[in-house]
Amino acid sequence: MIGETVTVLTAGTRTDRYGATVEDWDNPTSIDVENVLVADGGSTETNTNASNITDSDFDLIFQPPITVTPTPENRIIVRGLTCNVAGRPFRWTWPASGDDAGLVVKVQIREGG
């Protein structure tokens, strides 16, 4: 199957005023990953306290060969939306052969509020 291109972001670093190294999302590094399958994982809407919040999930399947393994410390741009990695990505293998079928990554985004 032919997939889409997504971008995996990793926070840059900077030194804060106390001398500690902290994440800097204003200067991330990025890696484009081609041939990623994108599926809608669902969404929910919250209309409380006069705020309209929508939480959306996507399931991404990074097809072989796997060159990047995102972690919850990364963000991924999917169809123009910058999403957080949710949970631990896991390898998917074909049951009969054990061959690598891909890497499943769940991402989520909260909009509104």
Summary of the structure (lengths in Angstrom):
residues: 113
radius of gyration: 16.5
end to end distance: 36.6
largest distance: 55.5
contacts: 278
relative contact order: 0.24
helix: 0%
strand: 66%
